[in-house]
């Protein structure tokens, strides 16, 4: 029995070394996610919560449906904060000062 904490601690240098590989040097997706890391961090829980409520209102996410719902929530949590930042935060001076990204 290996503790989960040990696996978590080992994953940090493993992921760090993975993204430092030469094949990721000019990766635009990683660069985009890094550029919007703070807005994603701030908004993803709220957006995933709203998406989850909408999914549960119209569709069940039990059993096999979860295989479709999980990627939807994951994508919403990454894409929607970037969209909100580009449309609203970037163009609103007060928000732009508070959420600098």
N, C-alpha and C positions, 0 to 999 in steps of 0.2 A: 504494500500500500504506500504509494508516493503521495504526499500531501499536494492538494491543488495549488497551494501557495508556491511550492517549488516549481511546478509547471508554469505558473504565471510569471515568476521571476526569470525563468529560463527563456521564456518567449520574448522578453524585452531585447536582449542582445541578438537573438535569432532574427527578429523582425528588422532590427536596426541594420544588421549586416545584409539582409535581403535587399532592402531598398538602396543600399550603397553599391549594389552590383552595377557594372557598366551598362547593362541593358536598360536600366532605369534612369540613366543620366539625363536624358532628354524626354522623359515621359511627361506628357502634357497633363494627363489625368492626375498624377501624383502632385504635380505643381499646382494645378487648380485646387485640389483638396487642401493643400498646404496654405494656399493664398486665402481660402475661405474657412480655415479651421476654426477661428473664433466665432464667426456667425453660425457655423454648423453646431459648434459646442453650445452656443446660447439658445438656439431655436429648435434643435432636433427633437427634444423631448416633447415640447409643445406640439409640434407638427405631427409627430408620430402619434401622440394622444388624440389629436383631432382626426387623423386618418383612421385610427383604430375605432373611434366612435362611429365614424361614417361607415366603415366596413361592417361593424357589428349591427348597425341599424338595418342594413340591406342584405347582409349575407353572413352566414355562419363561418367561423374560422376554425371549427373543430375538425379533427381528423385530416383527411387528404386536402381539404380546403386550405389548411395552414401552409401547405407547400406553395400555394399561390399568394397567400396574404403576407407571409414573411418577407419575400422579396419586394413586394409592394410597399410595405412599411419601411423597409431598409432604404429603398430608393427615395421615398418621400422624405425621409430624414436627412438624406444627403442633398437631394436636388432642390427641394423647396426652400431651404435656407439660402442657397445661392441665388435663386430666383428672387426671393424677398429682398435680399441685400442689393441686388442689381436694380430692382424696380423702385423700392421704397427707401431703404436706408441710405443708399448712395446719393439719392436726390433730395434728402431731407437734412438740412444743416444740423439741427439739434441731434438727430439720431446718428449722423455721420461722426459727430464729435464723440459721442458716447461709445459707439461701436466702430472703432477704427480698424478697418481691414482693407 
